[in-house]
């Protein structure tokens, strides 16, 4: 059993799929967005915590890059409540009738951006098998 915030590279990332963008100075940003149903939310939270815990252990506390930090992050979230619609076409009247169905369980979408120096970006790629 791994301690909280630990990462076992053999486990892989199940929720987070990062897109990378870099600048002329070699600094880069990795963006990921993942959505989870209530039964998956704990696993998504643990995965994000593992990535952030790894970054903190390897590079120290997050700090703005323009203030000399090695890495920084932004974390945002949205809770979405979906209510399906029952839609019927009324033959001969050329209209649609819509009724609200039973609400689905809420989903949570979390967005994580990691920014860092070239050394941080290289280490993140290696630790998590990112392209």
N, C-alpha and C positions, 0 to 999 in steps of 0.2 A: 504494500500500500504506500502510495506517494504522499508526502506531506502536502497540505493545501498550498496552491500556487506553484507546485512542481510540474514539470513537463517531462514526459517520457517520449522521446522522438519516435519510438516504435509504435506509439499509439496513433500518431498522425493527428491532423486537425480535421474534425468531422463537420464543423459548421463554418469556420472562417476560411474564405477564399480571398486572398489579397490581390489587389491590382497595384502595380508599382508605377510611380512617376518620379523622375529625378530632375535636378537642376544643373546648371553649368558648373557649380562649385562641388558637385559630387554628392550633395545632400539629397535625400530621397524621402518619399512618403509612401506608405503602404495603407491602402484603404480596403476595408472589408465591411460587409453588411450581411447580417444573418437574421432570419426570422424563425421563431420557435413557438410551437403550441405549448400549452401549460405543462404537459408531461415531459417536454424537452428543455424547458427553460433552465432548469438547474444545470444541465450538461452544457448548455451554451454559456451560462455565467461562469462555470468552472473553466471552460476553455479560454475565455477572455481573461479571467483572473490568472490562469497559468501563463499566458503570453505576457501579460503586464508584470507578473511576478518574476519571470525569467529576465525581462528587460531591466527591472530594478536590481536584481541580484548581479547581473553582468555589467551594468553601466551606471549604477547608482540611481538616485532619485531623478525623476523626470524634471526637466528644466528647459525653458525656451532656448532654441538653438541660437537665436540672435543674441542671447545673453551668455553664451558659452556652454550651454548644455549639450550633452552627447545625444540625448533623445528626448522626445516629448510625445504626448498623446492627447487625443480628443475622443471623448466617448459620449454618444448621444443615444436616446432611445425613444420609441413610440409604442404605445399600447393600442392595438387596433381591435375594435369590436365589429365583427362582420355580421350583418343581418341579411340573409339571402332573401331574394324576392321570388315569389311564385308569379310567373308571367304567363298570361293566357291571351291568345288571339281570339277575338269574337268574330266568327265567320259572318259575312253579310254586313257587319257594321263597320268593318275596317278599322277597328280600334284594339288597343291592348289594355288588358286589365292587369293591375299589379297589386299583390297583397304581400305584406311582410310575412316571412316565415319565422321559424324559431331561430333566435340568435345563436351563432356558433360560439364556441369558447374563444375568449380573446387570445390573440397572438401578440407576442412582443418582438419588435424588431430592434436590434442593437447595431449601431454603426461605430466602428473603431477606426481611427486614423493614427498610425504610428509614424513619426518623423524622426530622422536621425542623420548623423554624420555618415560618411562612407564606411567607417569601421562598424558602426551599429548596423547599417543596412546589410553589409556582408555577413555579419554574425547572425542576424535574424534569418537571412536566407538559408544559411547553413544549418542552424538549429531546428528550423521548422520545414526544411525541404521546399522552400519557395523558389519559383522560377524568376 
